[in-house]
């Protein structure tokens, strides 16, 4: 009788353990899907905003309208949104979250949007000459030096005495468009930063050195 009771208890505990495991797996999967959906929605918004700016620029250029003030406002908004979205993606990656095919697709979409925003900013600075510095940053997610460089760039972006826009690309991410950009800038190591499409710095660049390299 005692042996039967113990067996029943063991079976009950086993079933409960399996149920808890399955429930935890299900909740984790649902939460993962929610994260992907949220980032996907943010990416769609950024894509639409970028397309809107391109169309707007074509219209203003076609009719010879002075669009510098309008462009700066719109581009700054997109840059801010992309920066925050990039922080979210890097945080998920750092914690080992969203390791799925969907996540890889999200990262690809994000990097391509960044490239479009970056080229828009370069064209804008050449045309309007604003007091804004543009940094293209190539990093390696598995490298401590890249992480340190990321923190230094974040510190620069958050300063009140300079206006800096940073666009970050994972050097090891496999994509033909990104490969073309890496080839154009001859990116062979990380971290590497390109400042205002003119200055190239390989290896870690300190905050003080960054301040000295950007426009006063």
Order of alpha helices (4+ residues) and beta strands (2+ residues): alpha-alpha-alpha-beta-alpha-beta-alpha-beta-beta-alpha
